[in-house]
Amino acid sequence: MEPLISMGVLALIGVAATIAGASEDLESDVGSQSNPNSQVQLAPQMMFPHRIYNKAVSGEPPSNALMSAVGATGAVVLMDEFSLSPLFALVFGALIAAMVHGTFAVTSTMGRAASQRRFKQPVYLDMIRSHTPVIMGYAFITTFCILVVSFLMDSVLSHPFPLPLLAFIWGITVGAIGSSTGDVHYGAEREFQQFEFGSGLNASNSGNIVRFAESGLRNGYDNSWFCAKFGGPVTGIAFGMTVFLGNWITTVFDPARGVAEGWLSVVAGVIIVLILIFWNRKIEVAARNAFGPYKQDKTEEEAAA
Amino acid sequence: MIDIMANIVWMALIVIGGVLISWSVHFVPVGGAPAAMAQATGIGTGTVQLAAGAGLTGLVSAGYVMNVVDNLPLILASGAVGAMIMIAVTMIVGTWVYVYGVGCVPSSAKVKVDPLTHDRQDLYVSQGTEGHGLPTVCFVSGVIGGALGGIGGALIYYALLKVGMAVTEVNANLVGLVGIFAVGIFFVNAVIPSYNIGGTIEGFHDPKWKKWPKAVISSFVATIFCAIVAVIAISQMGGL
């Protein structure tokens, strides 16, 4: 294929992946999923009942993989058996996945809230009614973008994996990235804003999440509003970079043109990784200098005395 | 029985791949739920989730390369590079969040000085936590783990596809079947080390890392069974 067309397709894949990453993280913030949800789950047991959606269907990678695989399977059936246009089939597949996800979200939050009755945790039906469509909306955007990435890789970049398998793997990856990056902003910062900034969460404060908002009780909307400023976009950048860089090295140095080109793609990938290691080191040194240590060095104190 | 004896070389490669995956998981710095609250060093997610995310991304790269060339070292290298890119990108963005979003310094609670950079770590661990973020040694360890996992996944995919190619030509059905088996064997071997790790590990400098032989032996046994099932299923159903 023309290198220019491949690069154009690659750019489109990168954009779709970036949107998928951002919406995946915001979906897990408004519905509270993955690791930070352990604190939402713990709060009523520590006598802090709250008004935060408590969905944790499963870890984020399996739940996103399920959504993407359901959507892709629906889309493939519509394309192959009913000869629908890919655009319609992908949208319809994503819609099916969003509905399946909405079902899981409602049953899990109701079950979790109801099981904490002995800790006086209420089941806020109005909160469930207002948050579930937002969760389904984000799930739709995530699934649709993953399906676009997988479909373009399959049909244009001629990847050998079938569409559902590719969507499944990208679902696992977007969930792994979302729970590793954006969720830290929700779990370490937004849930514990009442404690001093820049110290991590002291284990003795576990479960004491922020329950009051600027006005009224805090809910999932407030959390996604905050995380949309940093956690969501950086998750998008992370997933976009993973998909873009992973495909970029084999598009620029295409192994189909020979084994030597294939090895060049490997070298290019290793150089990218070395740059990232160096960048991490620069940030680490900058943070050490800017923030300073938390404790005094006892050996220095003794030497001074 | 005939299927198994004829495919003994490919089965050996599958077992090596499984063992590599099991070993690789010990290198990946994961802090589980505490890390998501900046309460432990490492990436704030589960062991299996992150190892699978990286290794399967490597599988996508290896699958593409195997489609166009038949060169085992290049396929394995592509798998390793795909996984390394995924895990390195995840860790650098994780560092952005820990430093700029949460405002804490990357530090390890398991060692007093970083073995690679010789920076003091204990002074930078805030009160009531087990470290936070990703110091250089964790980052490098994670990249090594990603590379090993990518090689393991690619090796399993390569061997299973060779088993299928003996009974049918390469088509979408065969690639789908082989891909699902490769993903399944990957998950089996990513789960086994979690019992060693118990939620958090910082990388090759963590004392828990020394327990890897137990997990590797368990994975060796488990992957033999996986390989038998996979080889029988693929050689019988390859063409579906």
HADDOCK unambig.tbl for C-alpha pairs under 7 A between the chains (distance, minus, plus):
assign (segid A and resid 35 and name CA) (segid B and resid 33 and name CA) 4.54 0.50 0.50
assign (segid A and resid 35 and name CA) (segid B and resid 36 and name CA) 6.19 0.50 0.50
assign (segid A and resid 35 and name CA) (segid B and resid 45 and name CA) 6.69 0.50 0.50
assign (segid A and resid 36 and name CA) (segid B and resid 33 and name CA) 6.64 0.50 0.50
assign (segid A and resid 36 and name CA) (segid B and resid 36 and name CA) 6.22 0.50 0.50
assign (segid A and resid 36 and name CA) (segid B and resid 37 and name CA) 6.81 0.50 0.50
assign (segid A and resid 61 and name CA) (segid B and resid 49 and name CA) 6.34 0.50 0.50
assign (segid A and resid 159 and name CA) (segid B and resid 64 and name CA) 5.53 0.50 0.50
assign (segid A and resid 160 and name CA) (segid B and resid 63 and name CA) 6.82 0.50 0.50
assign (segid A and resid 160 and name CA) (segid B and resid 64 and name CA) 6.41 0.50 0.50
assign (segid A and resid 160 and name CA) (segid B and resid 67 and name CA) 6.46 0.50 0.50
assign (segid A and resid 160 and name CA) (segid B and resid 175 and name CA) 6.96 0.50 0.50
assign (segid A and resid 161 and name CA) (segid B and resid 175 and name CA) 6.13 0.50 0.50
assign (segid A and resid 161 and name CA) (segid B and resid 176 and name CA) 6.19 0.50 0.50
assign (segid A and resid 162 and name CA) (segid B and resid 172 and name CA) 6.27 0.50 0.50
assign (segid A and resid 162 and name CA) (segid B and resid 176 and name CA) 5.97 0.50 0.50
assign (segid A and resid 165 and name CA) (segid B and resid 176 and name CA) 6.82 0.50 0.50
assign (segid A and resid 169 and name CA) (segid B and resid 56 and name CA) 6.26 0.50 0.50
assign (segid A and resid 172 and name CA) (segid B and resid 53 and name CA) 5.65 0.50 0.50
assign (segid A and resid 173 and name CA) (segid B and resid 53 and name CA) 4.42 0.50 0.50
assign (segid A and resid 173 and name CA) (segid B and resid 57 and name CA) 6.94 0.50 0.50
assign (segid A and resid 176 and name CA) (segid B and resid 49 and name CA) 5.74 0.50 0.50
assign (segid A and resid 176 and name CA) (segid B and resid 50 and name CA) 5.40 0.50 0.50
assign (segid A and resid 176 and name CA) (segid B and resid 53 and name CA) 5.63 0.50 0.50
assign (segid A and resid 177 and name CA) (segid B and resid 90 and name CA) 5.98 0.50 0.50
assign (segid A and resid 179 and name CA) (segid B and resid 44 and name CA) 6.77 0.50 0.50
assign (segid A and resid 179 and name CA) (segid B and resid 45 and name CA) 5.81 0.50 0.50
assign (segid A and resid 180 and name CA) (segid B and resid 43 and name CA) 5.66 0.50 0.50
assign (segid A and resid 180 and name CA) (segid B and resid 44 and name CA) 4.86 0.50 0.50
assign (segid A and resid 180 and name CA) (segid B and resid 45 and name CA) 5.29 0.50 0.50
assign (segid A and resid 180 and name CA) (segid B and resid 90 and name CA) 6.97 0.50 0.50
assign (segid A and resid 180 and name CA) (segid B and resid 94 and name CA) 6.58 0.50 0.50
assign (segid A and resid 181 and name CA) (segid B and resid 90 and name CA) 6.80 0.50 0.50
assign (segid A and resid 181 and name CA) (segid B and resid 93 and name CA) 6.25 0.50 0.50
assign (segid A and resid 181 and name CA) (segid B and resid 94 and name CA) 4.69 0.50 0.50
assign (segid A and resid 181 and name CA) (segid B and resid 97 and name CA) 6.66 0.50 0.50
assign (segid A and resid 183 and name CA) (segid B and resid 36 and name CA) 6.62 0.50 0.50
assign (segid A and resid 184 and name CA) (segid B and resid 36 and name CA) 4.59 0.50 0.50
assign (segid A and resid 184 and name CA) (segid B and resid 37 and name CA) 6.26 0.50 0.50
assign (segid A and resid 184 and name CA) (segid B and resid 44 and name CA) 6.57 0.50 0.50
assign (segid A and resid 184 and name CA) (segid B and resid 97 and name CA) 6.90 0.50 0.50
assign (segid A and resid 185 and name CA) (segid B and resid 97 and name CA) 6.30 0.50 0.50
assign (segid A and resid 185 and name CA) (segid B and resid 101 and name CA) 6.13 0.50 0.50
assign (segid A and resid 185 and name CA) (segid B and resid 102 and name CA) 6.65 0.50 0.50
assign (segid A and resid 187 and name CA) (segid B and resid 36 and name CA) 5.69 0.50 0.50
assign (segid A and resid 187 and name CA) (segid B and resid 37 and name CA) 4.97 0.50 0.50
assign (segid A and resid 188 and name CA) (segid B and resid 36 and name CA) 6.16 0.50 0.50
assign (segid A and resid 188 and name CA) (segid B and resid 37 and name CA) 3.90 0.50 0.50
assign (segid A and resid 188 and name CA) (segid B and resid 38 and name CA) 5.57 0.50 0.50
assign (segid A and resid 188 and name CA) (segid B and resid 102 and name CA) 6.46 0.50 0.50
assign (segid A and resid 189 and name CA) (segid B and resid 102 and name CA) 5.67 0.50 0.50
assign (segid A and resid 197 and name CA) (segid B and resid 103 and name CA) 6.72 0.50 0.50
assign (segid A and resid 198 and name CA) (segid B and resid 102 and name CA) 5.64 0.50 0.50
assign (segid A and resid 198 and name CA) (segid B and resid 103 and name CA) 4.05 0.50 0.50
assign (segid A and resid 198 and name CA) (segid B and resid 104 and name CA) 4.84 0.50 0.50
assign (segid A and resid 199 and name CA) (segid B and resid 104 and name CA) 5.75 0.50 0.50
assign (segid A and resid 199 and name CA) (segid B and resid 126 and name CA) 5.64 0.50 0.50
assign (segid A and resid 200 and name CA) (segid B and resid 37 and name CA) 6.62 0.50 0.50
assign (segid A and resid 200 and name CA) (segid B and resid 38 and name CA) 4.58 0.50 0.50
assign (segid A and resid 200 and name CA) (segid B and resid 39 and name CA) 5.81 0.50 0.50
assign (segid A and resid 200 and name CA) (segid B and resid 104 and name CA) 6.54 0.50 0.50
assign (segid A and resid 200 and name CA) (segid B and resid 126 and name CA) 6.90 0.50 0.50
assign (segid A and resid 201 and name CA) (segid B and resid 37 and name CA) 5.86 0.50 0.50
assign (segid A and resid 201 and name CA) (segid B and resid 38 and name CA) 5.92 0.50 0.50
assign (segid A and resid 201 and name CA) (segid B and resid 39 and name CA) 5.46 0.50 0.50
assign (segid A and resid 201 and name CA) (segid B and resid 129 and name CA) 6.74 0.50 0.50
assign (segid A and resid 202 and name CA) (segid B and resid 39 and name CA) 6.88 0.50 0.50
assign (segid A and resid 202 and name CA) (segid B and resid 127 and name CA) 6.29 0.50 0.50
assign (segid A and resid 202 and name CA) (segid B and resid 128 and name CA) 4.28 0.50 0.50
assign (segid A and resid 202 and name CA) (segid B and resid 129 and name CA) 5.61 0.50 0.50
assign (segid A and resid 203 and name CA) (segid B and resid 128 and name CA) 5.31 0.50 0.50
assign (segid A and resid 203 and name CA) (segid B and resid 129 and name CA) 6.33 0.50 0.50
assign (segid A and resid 234 and name CA) (segid B and resid 93 and name CA) 6.72 0.50 0.50
assign (segid A and resid 238 and name CA) (segid B and resid 89 and name CA) 6.01 0.50 0.50
assign (segid A and resid 238 and name CA) (segid B and resid 90 and name CA) 6.06 0.50 0.50
assign (segid A and resid 238 and name CA) (segid B and resid 93 and name CA) 6.23 0.50 0.50
assign (segid A and resid 242 and name CA) (segid B and resid 85 and name CA) 6.47 0.50 0.50
assign (segid A and resid 242 and name CA) (segid B and resid 86 and name CA) 5.17 0.50 0.50
assign (segid A and resid 242 and name CA) (segid B and resid 89 and name CA) 6.43 0.50 0.50
assign (segid A and resid 246 and name CA) (segid B and resid 82 and name CA) 5.68 0.50 0.50
assign (segid A and resid 246 and name CA) (segid B and resid 85 and name CA) 6.76 0.50 0.50
assign (segid A and resid 255 and name CA) (segid B and resid 65 and name CA) 6.43 0.50 0.50
assign (segid A and resid 255 and name CA) (segid B and resid 68 and name CA) 6.78 0.50 0.50
assign (segid A and resid 256 and name CA) (segid B and resid 68 and name CA) 5.20 0.50 0.50
assign (segid A and resid 256 and name CA) (segid B and resid 69 and name CA) 6.71 0.50 0.50
assign (segid A and resid 262 and name CA) (segid B and resid 74 and name CA) 6.89 0.50 0.50
assign (segid A and resid 263 and name CA) (segid B and resid 74 and name CA) 6.65 0.50 0.50
assign (segid A and resid 266 and name CA) (segid B and resid 77 and name CA) 6.53 0.50 0.50
assign (segid A and resid 266 and name CA) (segid B and resid 78 and name CA) 6.09 0.50 0.50
assign (segid A and resid 266 and name CA) (segid B and resid 81 and name CA) 6.32 0.50 0.50
assign (segid A and resid 269 and name CA) (segid B and resid 81 and name CA) 5.78 0.50 0.50
assign (segid A and resid 269 and name CA) (segid B and resid 85 and name CA) 6.97 0.50 0.50
assign (segid A and resid 270 and name CA) (segid B and resid 81 and name CA) 6.57 0.50 0.50
assign (segid A and resid 273 and name CA) (segid B and resid 84 and name CA) 6.87 0.50 0.50
assign (segid A and resid 273 and name CA) (segid B and resid 85 and name CA) 6.01 0.50 0.50
assign (segid A and resid 273 and name CA) (segid B and resid 88 and name CA) 6.27 0.50 0.50
assign (segid A and resid 276 and name CA) (segid B and resid 88 and name CA) 6.54 0.50 0.50
assign (segid A and resid 276 and name CA) (segid B and resid 92 and name CA) 6.69 0.50 0.50
assign (segid A and resid 277 and name CA) (segid B and resid 139 and name CA) 6.84 0.50 0.50
assign (segid A and resid 280 and name CA) (segid B and resid 92 and name CA) 5.93 0.50 0.50
assign (segid A and resid 281 and name CA) (segid B and resid 136 and name CA) 5.96 0.50 0.50
assign (segid A and resid 284 and name CA) (segid B and resid 105 and name CA) 6.92 0.50 0.50
assign (segid A and resid 284 and name CA) (segid B and resid 106 and name CA) 6.20 0.50 0.50
assign (segid A and resid 284 and name CA) (segid B and resid 135 and name CA) 6.77 0.50 0.50
assign (segid A and resid 287 and name CA) (segid B and resid 99 and name CA) 6.64 0.50 0.50
assign (segid A and resid 287 and name CA) (segid B and resid 105 and name CA) 5.62 0.50 0.50
assign (segid A and resid 288 and name CA) (segid B and resid 105 and name CA) 5.92 0.50 0.50
assign (segid A and resid 293 and name CA) (segid B and resid 123 and name CA) 5.36 0.50 0.50
assign (segid A and resid 293 and name CA) (segid B and resid 124 and name CA) 4.63 0.50 0.50
assign (segid A and resid 294 and name CA) (segid B and resid 123 and name CA) 5.94 0.50 0.50
assign (segid A and resid 294 and name CA) (segid B and resid 124 and name CA) 5.39 0.50 0.50
assign (segid A and resid 294 and name CA) (segid B and resid 125 and name CA) 6.69 0.50 0.50
assign (segid A and resid 294 and name CA) (segid B and resid 126 and name CA) 5.74 0.50 0.50
assign (segid A and resid 295 and name CA) (segid B and resid 123 and name CA) 5.15 0.50 0.50
assign (segid A and resid 296 and name CA) (segid B and resid 123 and name CA) 6.93 0.50 0.50
assign (segid A and resid 297 and name CA) (segid B and resid 123 and name CA) 6.81 0.50 0.50
